[in-house]
Amino acid sequence: MNKIIRLILLAFIAAAAITVWDGFFILPEGQQAVITQFGAPVGKPVTKAGIEFKIPFIQVVQYFDKRVLICDGDPNQIPTIDKTFIYMDNTARWRIVDPLRFLQAVGTEKRATSLLNDIIAGTVRDLVNKHDLIEIIRSSDWTPDYMAAKVQSRDMVVPPKVGRDRISQMVLDTAAKITPQYGIELLDVMFRRVNYIESVRLKVYDRMISERKRIAAEKRSTGEGRKAEILGRVDRELQEITSTAEREATEIRGKADAEAAKIYAQAYATNPEFYAFQKSLETYRSIASNNTSLVLSADSDLFRYLESQKAKK
């Protein structure tokens, strides 16, 4: 009997402990909770971290994240106003600001992500359809002054009227008016990637290749013209230098010949007989060699000179 009472007492204590344990819950930092009873919310949401109380076994705690969450949407094919089809890949940041309304309108974060994706994708589609492709690609800081400093004028780059950053802000402003009814605050919307569809992308690549080829041909043509100009200038300068050198050489040779003629004239004037004799010797030296025999008359200057040299010996 005592054993049965003891077992009943232990069972009662265990049940009481489980009841007390289920009656308290701990709300972690960065979380918020809504207490429901038979599926219906009870009381206000719990937003401060700490130990809280609920009715055991009857009430259930629904936890929701209080931090900033990321919503990455699927790429969508959207036509611009200039009939260019592009893929838009969007991303957004959001958070749950009213967990009670969030629980009633959405329920789970997975459904909230799908809902935000639909809202943002629809808003993006509406705004992209109203703007040209250039407005989606370029940001609003592409001003004429910026382009004059960064872009060559021949590329014919036109500044955007709105710009990608302002369009994303317009998407945020429009979508943020819808999300509060779901207990959600939309913080930011960005265009993560903008790309052409496959058929358009191939055409764009071909156009880019042809444009680069045109620029390359223009560069080569400019280079060839510059090369011809440089070579022409080099040839002209070379001819000027050569003609100047030849003229100076001719002048120097003329002065030297004149000086030599002057010296010869002075020497000839000083002793004409010696000059005539020297010229004769130079003439004989040019025509005579080791095997040369000369026939001289007795009255020739050379014969008399040789006889005088023989007499001295």
Secondary structure by P-SEA (a helix, b strand, c coil): caaaaaaaaaaaaaaaaaaaaaabbbbcccbbbbbbccccccccccccccccccccccbbbbbbbccbbbbbbcbbbbbcccbbbbbbbbbbccccccaaaaaaccccaaaaaaaaaaaaaaaaaaaaaacccccccccccccaaaaaaccccccbbbbbcccaaaaaaaaaaaaaacccccccccccccccbbbbcaaaaaaaaaaaaaaaaaaaaaaaaaaaaaaaaaaaaaaaaaaaaaaaaaaaaaaaaaaaaaaaaaaaaaaaaacaaaaaaaaaaaaaaaaccccbbbbbccccaaaaaaaaaaaac
